Structures are given as C-alpha cells and as structure tokens.
Amino acid sequence: MLRLRAICPFSWRVFQFRPFSFEPLLNQMNKCTDEEQIFDLIEKNKDILSEKQVACALSMLWQFQKQKSSLLKNVECIRDHPQFLTLHNLTTTKMEFMNDSTLVNVLYIIQQFGFEAHDPLVEALVTEAWRRLERFDINVLSKFSSCLADQHLCFSPLMGKIADIVNRNLETIQDLRCLSVLMVSISSLISQRFQEQLVNKTEQLFDTIDSSQVNIARRIVQFLRNIKYSYYPLLERCNKVFLSNVNHLDLDSISKILSLYHSLQFHSFEFILMTKKRLTEMIPLFDYPASFVKLFVTLGPVAGPEEEKQLKSTILLMSEELTSQQALAVMGAMEEMESRNSRLIKKIASILHKHLDNYKPVELLRITQASIFLHFQSKELFVKLRELLLSYLKVSVIPSEISLLICALSMLPSPHLDEARISQIEAVLPQCDLNDLNSFATSVLRCIQYDHMYRNNIPGKQLKLLQKLDHYGRQRLQKCSSLNLLWEEVKSLKGDWFADSLLEETVVTLQRLMDEINYINVAGIASFISRTNYLSTSLLDGIASVVLQQIEKIHPFAILAIILPFSALNYDPPQRDEFFGTCLQCLNSYLSILDPLMLVFLGYSLATREYFSEDLLKAIFNIRFLAKLDSQLELLCSSLNMKVQFRLMELNRAVCLECPEYQIPWFHDRFCQQQYKKDFGSMNGAQQQIYKMLAEVLGGINFVKASVLTPYYYTIDFECILDKRKKPLPYGSHNTTLGKLPKIHSELNTQIAGSRLPPGAEKIALEFLDSRAFCRNIPHLKGKSAMKKRHLEILGYRVIQIPHFEWNSMALSTKNARMDYLRERIFGEGKSSS
C-alpha cells in the first residue's frame, strides 16, 4: 500500500511534464480567451509541441483576429511577437507531418498574417502542397487555390495543374461552395469550352445550395465577371439570393456586388433600390474614413438629394484624414455623381495634388479625367500632372500604358506631342490592339485640333502618325480570324477616328466572321451595330436568323439589345413579323420582372418599327408601373433620367397616334410644355436659306411659319398651307429676324392638323434633315425620323423632307436651282418661267 502511494506522486509528475497525451494541451489552447494566453502556452511547451498543436495555436490566433473589428485588429503586433516566430519556425519543421487539410489551413492563416509569397515558410508550404496536389479532396483543393490566388499566382503552372484536376473531375464534383472558389481561382487560365462546362455545372448544382448562401452567389458572379460573360440565367438566380438576404448584407458585400454588376453591365433596379435603403441607414454608423469612403463611393451615385448632402458634408469633415487612395475613390464617385460642390472638389483635389507622386499611370489618367469632368481648373495641379506623365513616359515600354499616358497628356490644357513622343508611339504600334490604336488616334486628334485652333498650323508628323494608325488598324482587322477576339477589341471602341477610319473595315470583318454569331454574342454584336449607325443588311439578317434559330437559349434581358439596331436603323429583316413576334414571345413571361427602364426602351424601339404589343403596352401604361418607374428615375444620372422620360413620352405619343383602339390616354402635356419653354436657339445656315427662299416661293414672309409646335408636341422646321387650287394661304403677321427662331407656334391640344382648314386645303410640313437623320454609310432614313414623318402624316400634314445631301449637292448649287427644287416639292411644278 505504501509502495503504491509512493508511486502515485511520481506518476502524476510524469503525466504533467511528458507529452503522454496531446489532449490536455489542445484543450488548454481551445479554452484560451486572448493571444497572450496562447503565447504563454507556446513558450512553456515549445520543445514538445506537435504538428496538431502548432496548427491549433495558429488557428486560435487567427480566430481572435477575426472576432475583432477592423480598428482593433493587431495583425502586425501578433506577427512580430517572439512566440509567433517560434510558431513560424516550428511550422517549418512540422509541416511534413500535417495532414492535407491542416497543411493548407496553416498556409491560409500564415498568409492572413501578412506573410508574402517570397517568405521561406510560405514557399515551403506551397511546395509541400504541390507535392500532394493529386490526392487533395475538393475542399482542400479549393482552399489551396484561394491561397494561390491571394499570392497573385493565377497564371502559374501550379494553378494550371489545379485547373486540369478540376477539368478531369468536374462530373464528380457536387459541392458548389468548393467549386465556386475554384472557378474564381482558375478563371484566368481556362478555355471558352471549359468556361461553358463550368457555367452548365453551376446551373445544375445551384438548386442544391441554401438561399442564404450569399458568398457562393457572389463568387459565381465574380467568375462571370472574370470571364467577361453576362450569362443572364445565372445572374438572375444569384440576384434572387442577394435580394432575399439584403437585410443581412454589410457594406463590403453590397459594394462588391454592385461593382461586379457594373462590370457585367447587369442592372437590377430592385437590388439597387433595396440596398440604397440599407446603405442610407448606415450613414450615421461610420465615423472613420476607411468605411465612410466605401459608403460614399457605393451610395453616392444612387443617393437622393438629402442623402447626397449628408454624404458630402461628412466627407468634407473627414477630408484631412483621407489617404491618397481614399481621396482618389472619392473623386471618382463625385465624377459619377456629376457633383458640382466646388468646395468639396477643391478640397479633394488638394489632397490628390499632395499625393500626386504616389499614383500609378492609370490613376493619373483617372485624376485628369475627373478634374476635367468636374470643371476643376488648377494650373499647379495640371503642371505637376504633366511633369509626372512625361516622367512615366520616358521609361514606359508597354503599349497600353503608353496609350493611357498619352491620353492623359492630351486632355490637359495646351496639348502637344513633340517628336520624342511621336517616335515613342510609332515604336509600339505593331504591338497595339485596336483599343490602344483608338486611344492614340483620339489623343493625336486632340493635339491636332488644338494646334489648328490656337497655333494656326498642323505639324506634318502628327498627320503621318494618323496615317500609320489607320494602316495598323486596318491590318489588325484584316488578320483577325476569330469573332470573339474581334469583339473583345471593338466592343468599347468609339470616337471620330474609329468611325471615320476603321468602321467600314470593321463591318467587313464582322461580315466575314458572321458564321460565328451565336446566342452568346448576338446581343453584343447587335448593340455595337446600333451604336455605329452603320446599316449592314447582311449582318442584321444574320442576327435575325440566329435569334429565330436559337431563341430558346437567349435570355429575355438580351432582347432589347437585339431589337435596337433594327429600330435605330429603320430596317426590317425578311422574316419581320416572325422575328419581332419571337422576340416578344421570349419577353412575355418576364414583363413583370424586367426593369421599368428596359421596358420603356423596348416599347419605344418596337414602336419605331410600327410593332405594338398589347401585353407590353398594358405592362407599361398602368399606375403601378409608372410609380415604379418614378422610383427608378431617382437613381439615375440627370442625362439618363431625361432620356428615359423623353422615350416614355415618345412611346405615349406613338400609341395615341397609331393605336387609338388601345385607349391609352395622352398624359405628357405638362412635361412637354416644360421642355418646350426652353430656348430653341438659332437656325443653322441651311435653315436660314430655306426660310428666306420659302418666303419668296410662297409670296411673302406671312405665308410661312418657322419652328411650329404641332399637336402632340412635334416641332417642324417650316409650315405652310395651300388651298384646294394649290395657292398659299397667309398666316397672321409675324416678323422674324433672320438667323433667330420666331416665337413657337403651337396648338396645345391633340387636334388633327387639317380639322380647322378650309375645305380642300392642306398643311405642309417642311423638314431639313441633316446627317444625323440618316445611316452613316448610305442615305437611308433612320427610325426616329421615319416615325416622325409617319406621325405628322397621321396628324394631317403632307410632309416634305429636304435631305442635306440634296440641298448641298452640285445640282442645287445656285439659288435658282434651289428655288425650283422647293417649287417642285411644294407645288409639283417644274422650273419657273422667270
């Protein structure tokens, strides 16, 4: 008995100090309430710590950090602690004994504590993981891919190996959470075919996730953004997840989602409206710059007047504490908000000026653009910007970087390209894509315009540079053999140089690659055509054919873009009724879901082609829809807001005139009166000539009216009345100073024009049509002008359109020829005898 009692104390001492069991130390770690307790345990047990205990200690330290707010986190302090160094060293020696999950988790935690990719421990952990890669399960593989992405290794051979593993095992993957992480990580390396397989797999697995899985939905949208694919079915499903969880989304999540939507050009009015309410509630909650700047950038562009005032006043109070990046973000948001708060603009610009040396070339371009847009003029800022841009140019060899630096220089006051800059541009031209070439050409044209206006000369080298840009642009188009690659380069091209020099060649290239148009790219190609105003009947027929053949794969959100070129360019495909009917059939089940803005544009676009869907019109012209539209208008910038209101008015007018059987009332009197009270400006040169000659042809100034406002608020350039014997009838006296428009003549009702005329008399509307009324490449009347002619005829007018190319032609180069032309058009007479 005594022997047993003597042995017991010894055994207890052994149990206490030997690593007989891992459990007690692990339990102690799990019971720790702060970092110091963990570090105490490490210090006391560093000689006996196992790989599990090392991993547990690191995990606990990271858990403590995650529980703290961003202001209270002390990652650097923990990383610099002597016992963290002990853990760091122990991890190096113990990693080979760790299981796969523990190994990757340790790598993740080490990175969260700020260790860079070149740290020996990080390199060792990555190497060990690479060695085991083929045996990783999907969960471990996804976390490892995320670690590599955080190290900016998205293009590495190791990430390529992960992509290959995913490709080989895609059919067996059933966990969408893990798959979504992998999709984001490998998105930069995969082929279009693999992209489509991943999208299809995601659709199959989407119903397996809970509706609260916001992070999975966000990663899916991020993947679509990375591969530049606005795949509406998935975007719509992800948007439903966000909407159902909007009250639980924090500022960071809302900011990321809206940024992704913006990149994909995906618009969800409902999500913006709900997040606006949530973000507005956050305004009083943030009193430190980092979070408030993010709130300002996210809420500012959609804020109402009161919220905008709160945001601006608060950011002004915080302005002294803003970092260089925060000030840049605020300036960008103010540009998007179209802000005219001169005090705030001046303050933010002063912060930008102070930090100007720290900005990258692309950021200097953003500062230049924002300063010009916000009308901020500072000689000191512009001088410093020019110095920095030139200093970057001297060492830059990357075409895209050189193009943006030249672009920024050309936007500054007194733009000029010296011989050194011209030579630098010429040296990189063979490496440039169409976007770079377009950027260079736009910049050169700015410099040429300035030299012409203020220096009264145009340097020959700049003109030669433009010729070289033309040559390389055409050469790149002629060599293009893939529609998708071409589309990536041309989809955002705009400006005079592209339209004048490359548009025709671009259309020829699109026609050559037309067989590659499919349900994925058809909306984009159609949208591009509508922007160019270039009528290619073969391309539009090809688009219509693809739509009819593949309509079941085309999402309703894409229909507006597809219809737009047919509407804008006034063209009907051979299967007109079938084409528009198929498009509308695709839309019918979505009429209650589509954004109000999209429905208005759809209705207007179809109306220009004389296609009126009763279901679509009923969806638009009701009180509930119009109230919803009013809410959306509050979120739009002023220019888009006004454009939507005009399109609704024009649609309302078209329905009243062309479909009176629908009994939709005209409710835009007040809106039109407000718009037409504004000054109409002066007549252009051609209108002055026509006005003067009409007075001579008709027998006096009192036989013609200028700038007439018709029922339903169309304005026509000139109006005259002929009696039944085709003799002009006089109006009341009205004197007009040549070059200025007279007071607008109007009938502020919806009465048909001929109803107050003498029997047999007719009203004639004469319209001078400039180049904007026609397609760019041929004298084909565009949709809006054709609809106006149709509506004026319904209103009782005989419409005479005078195209600019006829009026300015050699055949009408003399006054007598023009007078005869007007007589012929008005009276049907030949040449005058005089």
PyMOL commands that set and color helices and strands:
alter all, ss='L'
color gray80, all
select helices_A, chain A and resi 2-17+23-31+35-45+51-66+75-79+82-97+100-112+120-135+138-150+157-172+176-186+192-206+214-226+232-244+246-248+251-264+269-285+289-302+305-321+324-336+342-354+356-358+361-373+379-395+399-411+419-431+434-455+460-479+483-490+496-512+514-516+522-532+537-553+556-568+576-588+596-608+614-620+623-633+638-658+660-662+669-676+685-698+701-703+711-713+753-756+771-773+783-794+804-807+810-812+815-827
alter helices_A, ss='H'
color red, helices_A
select strands_A, chain A and resi 705-709+715-722+728-729+745-746+762-769+797-803
alter strands_A, ss='S'
color yellow, strands_A
deselect
rebuild
show_as cartoon
